[in-house]
Amino acid sequence: MGLLETDPLHEPVEETISHIDLNSISEEEREELKTELVKLEDEISTLPQVLTAKEKHLVEIKQKLGMNLMNEIKQNFSKGWHEMQTTTAYKKTHETLSHAGQKATAAFTNVGTAISKKFGDMRNSPTFRSFEERVETTVTNLKTKVGGIPMGGNFEEVLSSTAHASAQSAASAPRVPKKEGELQG
């Protein structure tokens, strides 16, 4: 027979019993076998109940000991994590990543320092100074022409006041009609 065998599982037991000649047993043995059969059937039917009771008792004992599913999961996870950390592969990987992180940090620090230095050099360069002076001169001239505001102040103040003055002059400028009967706003 193959995997798709349709014979019941308990058939070999029946075959064994069929080899016993029922006529060769005495009435007394037959009664003993019937009694034993009833007893075994009762035990088999009570096994699930006994198992359920034992499982319930197990849960009660675990609760009294403070053991619950979450604690067991935590303990198993902690144990597994500890075991993993002690492996050679983990240690080598940790060392490699740590070393790479240190190198990356040093590289970023060097890049940041270089950029800061370049901006400082650029700000102190004659070209930037010349540009800054031209902007200040232009702003001062605009302020003088637009609002007669006295000269002076730093670069940021000059830009801020020029922007304010430009906004005021645009708001007070006369409106010129685009088309007949329409005002430009």
Backbone torsions as a table, in degrees:
resi	resn	phi	psi	omega
1	MET	NA	153.4	-177.4
2	GLY	-105.2	-156.1	-179.2
3	LEU	-69.2	-25.8	-177.5
4	LEU	-94.1	33.3	-179.4
5	GLU	-61.5	133.8	-176.5
6	THR	-106.1	-1.1	180.0
7	ASP	-73.2	142.8	179.4
8	PRO	-63.6	155.7	-176.9
9	LEU	-69.2	-29.9	-174.9
10	HIS	-87.0	8.9	-177.7
11	GLU	-62.3	-39.6	179.3
12	PRO	-58.4	-33.6	177.6
13	VAL	-65.5	-42.1	179.6
14	GLU	-64.3	-37.1	178.2
15	GLU	-62.8	-39.7	179.2
16	THR	-63.9	-43.8	-180.0
17	ILE	-66.3	-36.1	-178.3
18	SER	-67.6	-23.9	177.4
19	HIS	-74.8	-19.7	177.7
20	ILE	-78.1	129.3	178.9
21	ASP	-79.6	110.6	-176.7
22	LEU	-63.0	-22.5	179.3
23	ASN	-76.4	-17.2	-177.5
24	SER	-86.0	-7.0	178.9
25	ILE	-93.9	145.3	179.1
26	SER	-81.4	166.1	178.7
27	GLU	-61.7	-36.8	-179.8
28	GLU	-64.9	-44.8	178.0
29	GLU	-65.7	-38.3	178.7
30	ARG	-61.7	-43.0	179.1
31	GLU	-65.9	-39.5	178.2
32	GLU	-63.4	-44.0	178.8
33	LEU	-63.9	-39.6	177.6
34	LYS	-64.5	-41.6	179.2
35	THR	-64.4	-44.8	179.1
36	GLU	-63.9	-38.3	177.7
37	LEU	-61.1	-46.7	179.0
38	VAL	-62.2	-43.6	-179.5
39	LYS	-62.2	-45.6	178.7
40	LEU	-63.0	-41.6	178.1
41	GLU	-62.3	-40.3	177.0
42	ASP	-64.1	-44.5	179.9
43	GLU	-62.1	-43.7	179.4
44	ILE	-62.7	-40.3	-179.5
45	SER	-71.6	-25.9	179.8
46	THR	-88.9	-13.2	-179.4
47	LEU	-56.5	-45.5	177.8
48	PRO	-60.4	-37.4	178.8
49	GLN	-66.6	-42.7	178.8
50	VAL	-63.8	-43.8	178.9
51	LEU	-60.6	-44.3	178.5
52	THR	-61.2	-43.4	179.8
53	ALA	-64.3	-41.6	179.8
54	LYS	-66.3	-39.0	177.7
55	GLU	-64.2	-39.9	178.2
56	LYS	-63.4	-43.3	179.4
57	HIS	-63.6	-39.6	177.2
58	LEU	-59.5	-45.7	179.7
59	VAL	-62.3	-42.3	179.7
60	GLU	-62.0	-43.0	179.3
61	ILE	-63.5	-43.3	179.0
62	LYS	-62.1	-39.3	178.8
63	GLN	-64.9	-41.4	179.0
64	LYS	-64.3	-32.7	179.5
65	LEU	-84.8	-2.1	179.1
66	GLY	80.1	17.7	179.4
67	MET	-97.9	123.0	173.9
68	ASN	-133.0	176.2	-174.9
69	LEU	-58.9	-42.5	-178.4
70	MET	-64.3	-42.6	178.6
71	ASN	-63.7	-40.7	178.4
72	GLU	-63.6	-41.2	178.4
73	ILE	-63.4	-44.1	178.9
74	LYS	-61.1	-44.9	-179.8
75	GLN	-63.3	-43.7	179.2
76	ASN	-63.6	-40.6	179.1
77	PHE	-65.3	-46.0	179.6
78	SER	-60.8	-43.8	179.5
79	LYS	-62.8	-46.0	179.1
80	GLY	-63.2	-41.1	179.3
81	TRP	-63.6	-44.3	179.4
82	HIS	-62.3	-44.5	179.9
83	GLU	-62.9	-38.6	179.6
84	MET	-66.5	-40.4	-178.2
85	GLN	-67.3	-21.6	-179.5
86	THR	-88.5	-3.1	179.8
87	THR	-75.5	152.0	179.7
88	THR	-64.3	-40.2	-179.3
89	ALA	-61.2	-43.2	-179.9
90	TYR	-63.7	-45.2	-178.4
91	LYS	-61.3	-43.5	179.7
92	LYS	-65.4	-43.0	179.1
93	THR	-63.0	-43.4	179.7
94	HIS	-60.9	-45.4	179.4
95	GLU	-62.6	-43.3	-178.9
96	THR	-63.3	-47.5	-179.8
97	LEU	-65.6	-38.2	178.6
98	SER	-63.2	-45.0	179.0
99	HIS	-63.0	-43.5	178.9
100	ALA	-63.0	-40.2	178.2
101	GLY	-62.8	-40.3	178.5
102	GLN	-64.7	-41.4	178.8
103	LYS	-65.7	-41.1	179.8
104	ALA	-64.1	-42.1	178.5
105	THR	-60.9	-45.0	178.8
106	ALA	-62.4	-41.5	-179.8
107	ALA	-63.7	-45.5	179.0
108	PHE	-62.7	-38.8	178.1
109	THR	-62.7	-44.5	179.7
110	ASN	-63.6	-41.7	178.8
111	VAL	-63.8	-45.3	179.4
112	GLY	-60.9	-42.7	178.4
113	THR	-63.6	-43.5	-179.9
114	ALA	-62.9	-43.1	179.7
115	ILE	-64.0	-45.5	178.4
116	SER	-58.9	-43.4	179.8
117	LYS	-63.3	-42.8	-179.9
118	LYS	-63.0	-43.1	177.9
119	PHE	-63.8	-40.6	176.9
120	GLY	-62.6	-45.0	178.6
121	ASP	-62.4	-42.1	-179.4
122	MET	-63.3	-43.1	-178.5
123	ARG	-65.0	-32.9	-180.0
124	ASN	-88.6	-0.3	-178.1
125	SER	-73.7	152.0	178.8
126	PRO	-60.3	-35.2	-179.2
127	THR	-63.4	-46.9	-179.8
128	PHE	-66.6	-41.2	178.4
129	ARG	-59.9	-43.1	179.4
130	SER	-63.0	-44.2	178.7
131	PHE	-61.3	-46.1	-179.7
132	GLU	-60.5	-42.2	-180.0
133	GLU	-65.7	-40.0	179.3
134	ARG	-64.3	-42.3	178.9
135	VAL	-63.5	-44.1	179.6
136	GLU	-62.4	-41.4	179.4
137	THR	-64.1	-43.6	-179.8
138	THR	-63.9	-44.0	-179.7
139	VAL	-64.3	-43.3	179.5
140	THR	-62.2	-43.0	178.4
141	ASN	-62.3	-43.7	178.7
142	LEU	-61.8	-42.4	-179.7
143	LYS	-63.1	-42.0	-178.8
144	THR	-65.7	-43.1	-178.3
145	LYS	-70.9	-40.1	-173.8
146	VAL	-78.3	-53.0	-171.5
147	GLY	-126.3	1.7	-178.3
148	GLY	64.4	29.6	-179.1
149	ILE	-77.3	136.7	-178.1
150	PRO	-62.6	151.3	-177.1
151	MET	-78.3	158.6	176.6
152	GLY	127.8	176.5	179.2
153	GLY	97.4	166.0	-179.4
154	ASN	-86.5	177.3	-173.8
155	PHE	-58.6	-45.4	-178.2
156	GLU	-65.4	-40.5	179.0
157	GLU	-64.6	-40.4	-179.2
158	VAL	-63.1	-46.7	179.2
159	LEU	-61.3	-43.9	-178.9
160	SER	-62.9	-45.9	-178.3
161	SER	-69.6	-32.3	178.0
162	THR	-67.0	-43.0	178.4
163	ALA	-62.2	-40.7	178.8
164	HIS	-64.8	-44.1	-180.0
165	ALA	-64.9	-39.2	179.2
166	SER	-64.5	-38.7	179.9
167	ALA	-66.4	-40.1	-179.6
168	GLN	-67.7	-41.1	-177.9
169	SER	-69.3	-33.3	177.8
170	ALA	-68.3	-35.0	-178.7
171	ALA	-72.9	-32.6	-176.5
172	SER	-95.3	-1.0	-179.7
173	ALA	-66.8	144.0	179.3
174	PRO	-66.5	146.8	-179.2
175	ARG	-88.8	130.8	-179.0
176	VAL	-106.9	129.3	-179.3
177	PRO	-67.4	136.1	175.6
178	LYS	-77.9	-50.1	178.4
179	LYS	-123.4	172.1	-179.8
180	GLU	-64.1	126.3	177.7
181	GLY	85.1	4.8	-177.5
182	GLU	-121.6	137.5	178.6
183	LEU	-103.5	142.8	178.0
184	GLN	-84.4	133.8	-177.3
185	GLY	-122.8	NA	NA
